[in-house]
């Protein structure tokens, strides 16, 4: 009787350990994805904005409706927004695939 309880307890410990390992590895993958998307989008927003937006919207830039050049703070805010959406989207889509 004691041996079967020990066996069950060991099996439960293994299952819990596997779930924790999977959760930690998924969390690290999400964090890395968010950081990569953040750095790329920060650079793209800061440097591409000044190159593309005045050409696409010259009238809006002249009227002051759109800035011609982003500040680092504004680029940072946009990059955070994009990184959160882009970094978590694979995890969210995978979660929905597992539920179905």
Secondary structure as UniProt FT lines:
FT   HELIX           2..56
FT   HELIX           58..63
FT   HELIX           72..99
//
